[in-house]
Amino acid sequence: MYSVNQKVSIRLARHLVGALLLALLAPLVHAQQVLFDDFSYSNTAQLTGNGWRIRTWNGGPGLANGTWSTANVSFVNDPASSGNKLMRLKASTNVNRNNINTATNQSTAGTSSQTEVARVEQVYKNGTWAARMFFTDTPSIGPDGDTVIETFFGLTDYIEGAEPYSEIDFEYLANGGWWTGSGTPAMWMSTYRIVDFSDPTSRGHTVRTGSLAGWRTLVAQVMDGYVSFYIDGVFQEGFSGAVAPDHPMYLMFQIWFSNDCFDPACNTRGYLNTSTYREYYEDIDWVYFEKDNIVSPALVNQAVANLRAAGTTYVQSLDGNGSSSSSSSSPAFSQLIQAESYSYMSGVQTEATQDVGGGLNVGWIDAGDWMSYANVNFPTAGSYRVEFRVASPSGAQLSLDLNGGATQLGTVTIPSTGGWQSWTTVYRDVQLPAGTHSVGLYAPQSGWNINWLRITKL
């Protein structure tokens, strides 16, 4: 049995002896790939110039002869934040329920104008999807009561009943409906492997009932075989298996009117029995997507704050598709390190994890065990947040250091999560030096598992 000082000395020695070998190893972390846009535009030409497409062709969802118009997209000043701009999407109609041919799902009189804004690249799947949106429960003009749907979602090219296909949705029904018979507002969160409504195994969905009017931050975490949904940092539901996304999607926003059955018996449909003009809108403050990384809602907000603090209004750095920014070409620094990708360790083992994203976690951690991760580069000295994805039946502690224990960065308390595969995220803010270093985890106490750690510049 070694003392703590002896173990630190052993770690220092191994770190020095392995320096030449480590220089030949590939980095354990990968470059961050993100899409970020805070929609600081003055016109739609600027929006489309940064890789967004505004739909102009007719067809579903909604009425088969409903229109989709560029004129429905505008950029407005944020009344709560001087200098901030919002992207506003509008939907309007004067369609009367009695003027809809339910056999063809077309309006025989009146017009319905809806809005869709989507990315031009179909590359979005694994990673973290996030947007800050303002939902409205009532029209800005006209009587209330239409089944209006305000959305943030991902979708492949739509082919009903066919694969390859993937879809994930945040769909806010401000006036309820969709076969429920209830006019209470509700957020539908869904995932589809195929569009086949006769087969309930082709999809998964959960519904949060109650008004969400106002600003909301939506986060979807997607990894092979799993998707989870969050609203304002609160976990809503997760789905795994065949219903999870398995094909790249477009990232999209819509506001549209549904003519689907309002109640189970389909006694009524989604439009009001009036031809009086109605107008609804949704606002989008920003959108953020980070490829192949599961980012907590709190860290999403931090990443957006960092980008804005740096003067960045737009960045797209996905898979070599190029990167452009209004004022800064680099996203905020953040690196994810899988716990099992250690360079050296003492005493630990790995196992299959049940956490989001699957793969392996490190377990069988006893007091005095440790793990070391080489060649982690910090671009600048300063404040960083180190996040740890951990599980523990009864609680424990871990400590963080640099370069084989030469620099101690502090201890983190791990709460009881209730089980070895019941995961939570804890963090510690630390001061880190610039340059390439070896990051170490040490176990002053036993009884915990770790799936990953994430280092983010504050």
ABEGO torsion letter per residue (X at the ends): XBBAAAAAAAAAAAAAAAAAAAAABBBABBBBBBBBBAGBBABAAAAAAAGBBBBABBEOBEBAABBBBAAABBBBBBAABBGBBBBBBBBBBABBAAABBAAAGBBABEBBBBBBBBBABBABBBEBBBBBBBBBABBABEBBGBBBBBBBBBBBBBBBGBOBBBBBBBBBBAAEEGGAGBABBBBBBBBBABBBAABAAABBBBBBBEBABEBBBBBBBBBBGBBBBBBGGBBABBBBEAABBABBBBBBBBBBBBABBABAAGABBABBBBABBBBBBBBBABBBBBBGBBBBAAAAAAAAAAAAAAGBABBBABGGAEBBBAABABBBBBBBBBAAABABBBGBBBBBBABBGEEBBBBGBBBGBBBBBBGBBBABBEBBBBBBBBBBAAEBBBBBBBGGGABBAEBBBBBBAGEAABBBBBBBBBBBBBEBBBBBBBBABBGBBBABBBBBBX
